[in-house]
Amino acid sequence: MIPAYDPRRNAVRSLAALAAWQGGAAEPVLEPDLPIVDSHHHLWRRDSGDYRPGDFAVDAGGHAVVATVCIECGAGYRPDGPEALRPVGETEFIAAEAAGAPNGVGAAIVGQADLRLGSRVREILEAHVEAGRGRFRGIRQQLRWDAAGIGMFGKPGPRSLALDPAFREGFAALAPLGLSFDAWLFHPQLDELVDLARAFPDTAIILNHVGGPLGVGAYAGRRDEVLALWRRGIAALAQCPNVQVKVGGLGMLYYGFDFHERAAPPDSAELSTAWRPYAEECFDRFGVDRCLFESNFPVDKQSCSYNALANAFKRLTRGFSESERSAFFSRNAARTYRIDIGQARRDAVPARGETRP
């Protein structure tokens, strides 16, 4: 029997509690002039605390974030109207928040649609494109599934969604509209994503959070075993030329690093040591030109500050050439999500206390 996932040990703290926890743990920003296009973060209004462009700007302060990609997280849905169209409200919310936002926040948007609608999903996709005001780039319908409900708020979702014929009928609607697919799933599911990528070689797929190598529940205390299984999946997925990977998300609680249980948050040196096996495997298998930096904020804020996170990846890439570092931190995301970095900077307004030439 698979052990039950215990959410009490991985309770999500409010943003206010996290600010207090991280308040005295500042460290100097490494390479403050290195341009960053953050390929993955969220905006929301929730009871646990709002997270809006100004909040992101405060978190990322000191790092040269010039543009970001805002990813769906179930926030801002329309409260009424056809059920299938309600997720368009999130794109409307992000587009409104992104208008004139600091740090180029929301220069690109990835929304949600139920691809199991098959060919009927085209209407939903077109509504997202219109709502995005020129910023909409793709869909993320979460594929993650685990028998114990890890990361799914205790409720297992649809198993093997990537293999579902109805889902694939809807998935086929993405490429003709120039839209990509962000894939969020767990490491035992990587073979399903390989199958999907091979079936749709013309659709751009971006693997989120290095492919979800779990470290809690049934996977706690089995890091070496999980790493071996995850590496096999990553190696197979890297053979699909239409797939890229976001290197980040490792601060999520169910990866099992337990930084959130400490009296003080970790610094970038400790993070880079813990995350090195995952980052280096992605760099080696995919090549730097198919790897994108992501912060996954404010979700990863449960484990560390943005400053420590970004510094950790700067440490991890110190052996890269200047061109490789530029590709990983900004150019790959700009290419993938069709972001004009110069235009994003012109459209943005300075964060509080910041001046721009």
Secondary structure, DSSP 8 states (H G I E B T S, - for coil): ------GGGG----HHHHHHHHTT-----SSTTSEEEEEEE--B--TT--B-HHHHHHHTTTSEEEEEEEE--S-S--SSS-GGGTTHHHHHHHHHHHTT-GGGTTSEEEE---GGGGGGHHHHHHHHHHHTTT-EEEE-------TT-TTTTT----TTGGG-HHHHHHHTTTGGGT-EEEE---GGGHHHHHHHHHH-TTS-EEE-GGG----SGGGTT-HHHHHHHHHHHHHHHTT-TTEEEEE--TTSGGG---GGGSSS---HHHHHHHHHHHHHHHHHHH-GGGEEE---BTGGGGTS-HHHHHHHHHHHTTTS-HHHHHIIIIIHHHHHTT--HHHHHHHS---TT----
